Amino acid sequence: MKVPSEKQAIPQIVKALSDLVNVSHNDVRVIQEPCAPDADAVMEAGPFTFVVEWKGSSSAGSVAIAADQARRYARLFGQHAIPLVAVPFMGKVGRERCAEAVVAWMDLSGNARIIAPGLRIIMEGQPNRFKSRGRPSTAFAPKSSRIARWLLMHPDQPITQREIARATDMDEGFTSRIVAKLEEDNLIFRDNEGAIKPRDPDLLLDAWREGYDFFKHHIIRGHIPARSGDALLHQVADALVDSSVAYAATGLAAAWLWNHFAGFRIVTMYLREDPSPQLLESISFREDNRGANVWLVVPNDMGVFHEAKKREGVYCVHPVQAYLDLKNHPERSTEAAEKLRAEHLSWRKDGRADNRCRVQE
């Protein structure tokens, strides 16, 4: 289904609100108020006043901007006005952003979360009615994501498109298209000289993580006898060095190297090349999906190695990459991801991250 324009969307929002609030369609009034000329619509539905911001894009960046606008405009109508973001389909990150901003939301796919004095509406589980055919356009495809990765690793450093193309080893034309997509999704902004920076590093990371799937990499699972996860990590790292195979630990092993948050059983290693039978034999690797304690991963793009550091004698990926990869890991991966983000990916209001990513030989 085609995404409606703002003019087409307003009547659909009126109808959806009337059903949600349980009033007649004819009893929902769209009013014009000179005190909030920039609001997309102000609607009265029974005793409730909604200040509505419509976005034809459901991207996390667009939703975050809409939530801020709706909240700001709603203040002009008094404390009982309800700020409401409306989109074709609300994704997970958009829902989280609205919750953080204490802003209600609804989508034209049949989902909504509107909580206000005298009103509690929660409707979830309806599929996206506006999915486009073919592969969706995204700035987070394997190679494309080199740009987001670089921006998150250097959030306080404005960079031109030409400079980021060189930094990420990508063609300038391709880089321009990805930057344009990030800009369209309201995830970056340009300064007066045309250099780009993340609009909100947390939002950029959340938007990337929402669609990230670690299992799209090529993963070889197996078992190696070892006393502990830490001993296994060093054992495998030493063997890879002896075999001249470039690697970087990720997942729970990387989280352990960065902050020693929790013990782990599974050691996950990115390799720059497919492991040879001789290498697997030398480390006593027995392929085994069910009892695997080692995941050898050939990535779908070599950008995962960008700014890998050596910690405690073992190379590991940057916290940005480790955080993404933990999304799909077992054991205490959720807690490990939260701890990693809190300690190494905590951006202040000026856009800078805590600078704790230091090399330890």
Backbone torsions as a table, in degrees:
resi	resn	phi	psi	omega
1	MET	NA	139.6	-178.1
2	LYS	-75.7	138.9	178.1
3	VAL	-68.4	127.4	-177.9
4	PRO	-74.4	155.3	172.5
5	SER	-73.2	172.2	178.2
6	GLU	-59.6	-42.3	-179.8
7	LYS	-62.2	-38.4	179.5
8	GLN	-76.3	-30.2	-174.7
9	ALA	-74.8	-35.0	-174.4
10	ILE	-56.7	-48.4	177.3
11	PRO	-60.9	-34.6	178.4
12	GLN	-68.0	-36.7	177.1
13	ILE	-67.1	-40.5	177.5
14	VAL	-57.8	-47.7	-178.8
15	LYS	-63.9	-43.7	-179.7
16	ALA	-63.9	-41.6	179.2
17	LEU	-64.5	-40.0	179.4
18	SER	-61.3	-38.8	178.0
19	ASP	-69.0	-41.1	-177.1
20	LEU	-67.8	-41.8	-176.8
21	VAL	-87.9	-7.3	177.7
22	ASN	64.4	51.0	172.5
23	VAL	-128.6	163.4	178.6
24	SER	-64.2	143.9	177.5
25	HIS	-52.9	-39.2	-178.3
26	ASN	-71.0	-14.7	-178.9
27	ASP	-92.1	0.5	174.0
28	VAL	-93.3	119.0	-174.5
29	ARG	-110.9	127.1	173.8
30	VAL	-90.5	118.4	-175.4
31	ILE	-111.8	154.5	176.9
32	GLN	-107.2	127.0	-178.9
33	GLU	-127.0	121.9	179.9
34	PRO	-66.2	-18.7	-178.2
35	CYS	-77.2	-12.9	177.1
36	ALA	-138.0	64.3	-174.7
37	PRO	-66.1	-19.8	-176.8
38	ASP	-88.4	-11.9	178.3
39	ALA	-65.9	141.4	-179.3
40	ASP	-65.9	-37.6	178.1
41	ALA	-164.9	148.3	171.4
42	VAL	-121.2	124.3	-173.8
43	MET	-124.9	136.4	173.5
44	GLU	-106.6	120.2	178.9
45	ALA	-125.2	101.4	-173.9
46	GLY	62.5	-130.4	-178.0
47	PRO	-84.3	1.7	-172.7
48	PHE	-105.4	140.8	175.2
49	THR	-113.6	124.1	-179.7
50	PHE	-112.2	130.9	172.6
51	VAL	-103.2	111.1	-166.0
52	VAL	-104.9	133.1	169.8
53	GLU	-116.5	118.4	179.6
54	TRP	-100.0	134.9	173.5
55	LYS	-128.3	125.0	177.5
56	GLY	-72.4	-17.7	175.0
57	SER	-102.5	135.0	178.4
58	SER	-96.0	14.8	-179.3
59	SER	-62.4	151.8	-177.4
60	ALA	-58.4	-39.5	-179.7
61	GLY	-64.7	-42.7	179.0
62	SER	-64.2	-41.3	179.7
63	VAL	-65.3	-41.4	179.9
64	ALA	-61.5	-43.0	178.6
65	ILE	-65.6	-43.5	-179.7
66	ALA	-62.4	-39.7	179.8
67	ALA	-63.1	-41.9	178.9
68	ASP	-65.2	-42.2	-180.0
69	GLN	-65.8	-45.7	-178.4
70	ALA	-61.3	-41.8	-179.8
71	ARG	-65.0	-42.1	-178.3
72	ARG	-66.1	-45.0	-178.9
73	TYR	-68.9	-34.5	-177.4
74	ALA	-63.9	-30.7	180.0
75	ARG	-60.9	-27.4	-179.2
76	LEU	-70.5	-14.5	-178.1
77	PHE	-105.7	7.2	178.5
78	GLY	97.0	171.4	-171.3
79	GLN	-69.3	-16.1	-177.4
80	HIS	-94.2	-7.2	177.4
81	ALA	-69.3	140.3	-175.3
82	ILE	-105.4	113.4	174.9
83	PRO	-71.5	133.8	-174.1
84	LEU	-138.2	125.6	174.6
85	VAL	-99.3	131.2	177.7
86	ALA	-122.9	134.4	-178.8
87	VAL	-142.4	169.0	176.1
88	PRO	-62.3	-46.5	177.5
89	PHE	-151.0	129.1	-176.5
90	MET	-92.9	120.1	178.1
91	GLY	-82.6	176.9	-175.5
92	LYS	-62.8	-46.6	-178.3
93	VAL	-65.5	-39.8	177.2
94	GLY	-60.7	-40.9	178.1
95	ARG	-62.5	-42.1	179.8
96	GLU	-65.0	-40.1	179.8
97	ARG	-65.3	-40.7	177.8
98	CYS	-64.6	-39.8	178.9
99	ALA	-63.3	-43.1	179.2
100	GLU	-63.0	-37.1	-178.7
101	ALA	-84.0	-3.6	-175.5
102	VAL	55.1	53.0	-180.0
103	VAL	-124.5	135.0	177.8
104	ALA	-72.8	158.4	177.0
105	TRP	-146.7	158.0	173.2
106	MET	-151.7	157.4	174.3
107	ASP	-129.7	164.1	-178.6
108	LEU	-83.2	7.7	174.3
109	SER	-95.2	-5.6	175.8
110	GLY	107.8	9.9	178.4
111	ASN	-105.0	152.3	-180.0
112	ALA	-164.0	153.4	170.6
113	ARG	-144.7	102.3	-177.5
114	ILE	-127.8	108.1	-179.5
115	ILE	-124.1	118.4	-178.4
116	ALA	-154.1	167.7	177.9
117	PRO	-53.6	121.9	-180.0
118	GLY	80.6	7.4	-175.8
119	LEU	-147.8	126.8	176.1
120	ARG	-142.7	106.4	-177.8
121	ILE	-127.6	120.4	176.4
122	ILE	-133.0	113.3	178.1
123	MET	-130.3	119.8	-177.1
124	GLU	-138.2	164.2	174.2
125	GLY	102.0	-5.3	179.5
126	GLN	-80.5	136.2	-177.5
127	PRO	-72.9	163.4	178.3
128	ASN	-69.0	117.3	179.8
129	ARG	-84.8	-4.0	-172.9
130	PHE	-119.7	27.2	178.2
131	LYS	-65.3	132.1	177.9
132	SER	-84.2	152.3	179.9
133	ARG	-74.4	152.5	179.5
134	GLY	79.6	-174.2	-177.8
135	ARG	-72.7	126.9	-178.6
136	PRO	-67.6	145.8	177.0
137	SER	-71.5	129.7	-178.6
138	THR	-147.9	149.2	175.9
139	ALA	-91.0	5.7	-173.9
140	PHE	-119.2	22.1	170.3
141	ALA	-64.3	162.3	-172.7
142	PRO	-47.6	-54.3	-178.7
143	LYS	-75.3	-40.3	-178.9
144	SER	-57.6	-34.4	-174.1
145	SER	-69.4	-7.0	174.9
146	ARG	-57.2	-33.7	-177.9
147	ILE	-69.8	-48.9	178.0
148	ALA	-59.7	-40.5	-179.9
149	ARG	-60.7	-46.7	-179.5
150	TRP	-63.2	-43.5	-179.2
151	LEU	-63.0	-36.6	179.6
152	LEU	-74.7	-28.4	177.3
153	MET	-77.8	-21.4	-179.5
154	HIS	-133.8	59.3	-171.3
155	PRO	-65.9	-21.7	-177.3
156	ASP	-100.6	11.3	-175.6
157	GLN	-116.5	99.9	176.8
158	PRO	-60.6	144.0	-176.0
159	ILE	-144.4	141.3	177.5
160	THR	-80.0	164.3	178.7
161	GLN	-61.2	-40.0	-179.8
162	ARG	-63.7	-42.2	-179.6
163	GLU	-66.3	-39.7	-178.8
164	ILE	-72.8	-29.5	175.1
165	ALA	-63.0	-42.9	178.5
166	ARG	-68.8	-41.4	-177.6
167	ALA	-64.7	-31.4	-177.0
168	THR	-103.4	3.0	178.2
169	ASP	57.9	52.4	179.2
170	MET	-130.8	157.5	177.8
171	ASP	-64.2	142.0	-177.3
172	GLU	-64.2	-36.8	179.1
173	GLY	-64.8	-44.5	178.1
174	PHE	-63.3	-43.4	178.8
175	THR	-59.1	-42.5	-179.8
176	SER	-59.7	-41.2	-179.7
177	ARG	-66.0	-40.5	-179.0
178	ILE	-70.1	-41.4	177.1
179	VAL	-61.1	-41.3	178.1
180	ALA	-61.5	-38.4	178.3
181	LYS	-67.1	-42.3	177.5
182	LEU	-62.6	-37.4	178.7
183	GLU	-69.4	-41.6	178.1
184	GLU	-60.3	-36.1	-179.1
185	ASP	-85.5	7.1	177.2
186	ASN	59.8	36.3	179.8
187	LEU	-102.5	-13.4	177.1
188	ILE	-136.1	166.3	172.1
189	PHE	-140.6	162.2	180.0
190	ARG	-108.8	141.9	174.6
191	ASP	-87.0	-174.0	-175.4
192	ASN	-64.8	-22.4	178.5
193	GLU	-92.6	0.4	179.2
194	GLY	90.1	-0.7	177.5
195	ALA	-74.1	150.6	-175.8
196	ILE	-109.6	152.2	175.0
197	LYS	-147.1	158.8	173.7
198	PRO	-63.7	136.6	174.1
199	ARG	-65.9	-39.7	178.4
200	ASP	-153.0	105.5	-176.6
201	PRO	-55.6	-37.9	178.9
202	ASP	-62.0	-42.0	-179.5
203	LEU	-67.6	-40.5	178.2
204	LEU	-61.4	-44.2	179.2
205	LEU	-65.3	-42.6	179.5
206	ASP	-63.8	-41.1	-179.9
207	ALA	-63.9	-39.9	178.0
208	TRP	-66.8	-46.3	-175.5
209	ARG	-65.3	-30.1	-177.1
210	GLU	-57.3	-40.2	-178.3
211	GLY	-104.5	7.4	-175.7
212	TYR	-77.0	139.6	179.8
213	ASP	-136.3	103.5	-178.6
214	PHE	-58.2	-31.9	-173.5
215	PHE	-77.1	4.7	171.6
216	LYS	-82.8	-10.3	170.6
217	HIS	-77.1	163.6	176.9
218	HIS	-86.0	115.4	-172.8
219	ILE	-117.4	128.4	174.7
220	ILE	-110.8	115.5	-176.5
221	ARG	-100.5	139.4	179.1
222	GLY	-162.7	-176.3	-176.3
223	HIS	-126.0	138.5	173.6
224	ILE	-131.3	128.5	178.3
225	PRO	-61.4	134.1	179.6
226	ALA	-161.6	155.6	-179.0
227	ARG	-74.9	-35.1	-176.0
228	SER	-156.1	169.9	178.1
229	GLY	-63.5	-42.4	-178.9
230	ASP	-64.9	-42.7	178.1
231	ALA	-64.0	-39.9	178.8
232	LEU	-64.2	-41.2	179.6
233	LEU	-57.6	-49.6	-179.2
234	HIS	-69.4	-34.2	178.3
235	GLN	-62.3	-47.2	-179.3
236	VAL	-69.2	-42.1	179.4
237	ALA	-60.0	-44.8	179.8
238	ASP	-62.1	-40.7	-178.8
239	ALA	-66.6	-37.8	179.1
240	LEU	-67.1	-39.3	176.6
241	VAL	-63.9	-44.5	179.7
242	ASP	-61.0	-30.5	-179.6
243	SER	-93.2	5.4	179.7
244	SER	58.7	38.5	177.2
245	VAL	-104.0	119.1	178.8
246	ALA	-69.6	137.4	-174.0
247	TYR	-149.1	170.9	169.2
248	ALA	-159.3	129.7	178.3
249	ALA	-71.6	147.0	175.0
250	THR	-140.1	-172.0	178.2
251	GLY	61.8	-141.5	-176.0
252	LEU	-63.7	-34.8	178.7
253	ALA	-64.6	-42.9	178.7
254	ALA	-66.4	-41.3	178.5
255	ALA	-59.8	-39.0	177.4
256	TRP	-64.1	-42.8	-179.9
257	LEU	-66.1	-32.0	-179.0
258	TRP	-80.8	-35.1	-175.9
259	ASN	-145.5	3.6	178.3
260	HIS	51.4	41.7	-175.8
261	PHE	-71.1	-47.0	-174.4
262	ALA	-152.3	149.0	175.3
263	GLY	-64.0	164.7	-176.3
264	PHE	-149.5	158.6	177.9
265	ARG	-108.4	-40.8	-174.5
266	ILE	-90.8	126.7	175.1
267	VAL	-101.1	123.4	-178.8
268	THR	-115.4	125.4	-177.0
269	MET	-126.3	125.7	167.7
270	TYR	-78.0	136.5	175.6
271	LEU	-120.3	144.3	179.5
272	ARG	-78.3	-7.9	-179.7
273	GLU	-151.2	160.7	177.6
274	ASP	-62.4	135.8	179.7
275	PRO	-69.3	135.9	179.5
276	SER	-79.5	157.9	175.4
277	PRO	-56.7	-34.8	179.9
278	GLN	-65.3	-40.2	178.2
279	LEU	-64.3	-46.9	-179.1
280	LEU	-60.5	-38.3	178.9
281	GLU	-68.2	-38.8	-176.9
282	SER	-66.5	-26.0	179.6
283	ILE	-103.4	12.1	178.9
284	SER	58.4	37.6	-178.6
285	PHE	-81.9	122.7	177.0
286	ARG	-115.1	116.3	-177.1
287	GLU	-62.3	127.2	-174.2
288	ASP	-163.6	108.4	-178.4
289	ASN	-70.9	-40.9	-172.3
290	ARG	-71.6	-45.8	-176.7
291	GLY	-103.7	24.1	-173.5
292	ALA	-63.6	135.5	170.0
293	ASN	-123.0	4.0	175.3
294	VAL	-134.4	128.9	173.4
295	TRP	-115.3	115.3	174.5
296	LEU	-98.1	122.1	-168.1
297	VAL	-122.2	122.2	171.4
298	VAL	-97.1	112.4	-171.7
299	PRO	-71.5	156.4	177.4
300	ASN	-79.8	-5.1	171.0
301	ASP	-157.5	139.4	-175.7
302	MET	-75.3	-0.9	176.4
303	GLY	-61.1	-19.8	179.6
304	VAL	-60.9	-21.8	-178.5
305	PHE	-85.7	-4.4	-174.8
306	HIS	-60.0	125.3	179.8
307	GLU	57.9	35.5	170.5
308	ALA	-63.8	142.8	-176.8
309	LYS	-121.2	158.3	174.5
310	LYS	-98.1	123.3	178.9
311	ARG	-132.6	128.3	-179.3
312	GLU	53.7	36.7	176.5
313	GLY	81.4	4.4	-177.1
314	VAL	-126.7	132.3	175.5
315	TYR	-73.9	136.0	176.1
316	CYS	-140.3	157.6	-177.6
317	VAL	-69.5	163.0	175.5
318	HIS	-61.7	150.3	179.1
319	PRO	-53.7	-31.4	177.1
320	VAL	-58.5	-48.7	-178.5
321	GLN	-69.0	-41.0	179.0
322	ALA	-61.1	-42.2	-180.0
323	TYR	-60.8	-45.0	178.3
324	LEU	-60.9	-46.5	-175.5
325	ASP	-66.6	-29.3	-179.9
326	LEU	-66.3	-17.7	179.9
327	LYS	-55.3	-36.4	-173.4
328	ASN	-110.1	16.8	-178.8
329	HIS	-95.5	157.3	177.0
330	PRO	-86.6	-157.5	-179.6
331	GLU	56.2	-137.2	-175.9
332	ARG	-95.8	42.6	-173.4
333	SER	-65.9	-37.4	-178.7
334	THR	-64.1	-46.4	178.5
335	GLU	-65.3	-40.5	-180.0
336	ALA	-63.0	-39.2	179.2
337	ALA	-65.2	-43.3	179.7
338	GLU	-62.6	-41.8	179.6
339	LYS	-67.1	-42.5	179.4
340	LEU	-61.5	-43.4	-179.3
341	ARG	-67.1	-42.2	-178.7
342	ALA	-63.5	-37.1	-174.6
343	GLU	-90.9	-29.0	-172.7
344	HIS	-124.6	-10.4	-178.2
345	LEU	-130.8	41.5	-178.3
346	SER	-102.8	101.8	-176.2
347	TRP	-88.0	135.0	175.6
348	ARG	-80.8	175.9	-176.2
349	LYS	-65.0	-22.3	179.4
350	ASP	-82.6	2.4	176.8
351	GLY	93.4	-9.7	-177.3
352	ARG	-82.8	147.4	176.7
353	ALA	-97.0	154.8	172.1
354	ASP	-58.4	126.5	-174.2
355	ASN	-89.2	73.5	-179.1
356	ARG	-110.7	4.6	-177.5
357	CYS	-85.7	73.7	-176.4
358	ARG	-106.0	148.7	-178.0
359	VAL	-76.0	134.9	172.8
360	GLN	-123.4	116.1	-179.2
361	GLU	-79.6	NA	NA
